[in-house]
Amino acid sequence: MENKLENLKTPQEDKILEVRNIKKYFPIKGGFLQRTVANIKAVDDVSFYIKKGETLGLVGESGCGKSTLGRTIARLYEPTEGEIIYDGVDIAGLKGQGLKDLRKNMQIIFQDPYSSLNPRMNVSTIVGEAMLAHNMVNKGREYTERVIEVIEKCGLSDYHIYRYPHQFSGGQRQRIGVARALALDPSFIVADEPVSALDVSIQSQVLNLLMDLQEQMGLSYLFISHDLSVVKHISNRIGVMYLGAIVELADKRTLYNDSLHPYTRALLSAIPVADPTRIKEMQPIIGEIPSNVDVPSGCKFHTRCVYAKDVCKEVIPEYREIKPGHFVSCHFAGEI
Ligand code: SF4
């Protein structure tokens, strides 16, 4: 369902990205004729926007569809349905040169710097090859100078350019991944679990680098993570995903202090606290996450929700604005 209130209140020119009713289904083929017998509903009717210079965090358990959503927005996947409005233009159906042009403006940083960097390429090629492909620099001195400029921005040094990925630590490799994303001077970056593969001590360095770059370059981020503490550190607003849909979205302070959806509350109550004298009230959650092929009827969360009533099994809750900027999909939001 389209999020009309949200769309009305934020002027189009303030948004860098708006996703409207986006779906991404993966067909399951079967039988002699290999017909589609079912669909994996990885992303199922999601709408939100990101303002220029903002970071929207997206959290949820593994398999909730957040990475598929990020990759669909970055057009690594073809959306099944819906609109992806980037800087005023619907990019959902882009192909060929249009898609190539989009790559210049929208980049993605992947989770695992070990597997996302080609081990046979040195830093100069990893960071610079896309600049050549887009005719942004000439080969030779200009190319080298531009690569050095980008990697230095990311906390690496000029002497690193002829080294290979295996010669770097995990944190440095992710800095190379960030430099590769920045090489084309994009305005929007999908960061897909960019610090999950790193030691906790290194995570904050990479997060701070992303925040510094955002300030310097006016970047906007969609920041995807399963870790609520990480998302809290970097995001302005946060959306919580469950089984392919956003169940709650609000600014950071509201989400952490006044969440209204039982699933968000359960996730928040599971974050360990540093102070052992502060006992948190655990919010219960029952059972296992259901399959996104055979999605529960009504509210998708009803099979795990301790507050579920009969209506929850039958009627899909509307994704509605409970307070300004605070969106929740629960029949009893504000009452439980
Ligand atoms: Fe729980 Fe019902 Fe709200 Fe879903 S709609 S979260 S089942 S109370």
Residues whose N, C-alpha, C, O or C-beta is under 5 A from the ligand:
A	BS01	SF4	P262 C299 F301 H302 C305 Y307 A308 K309 C312 P317 S329 C330 H331 F332
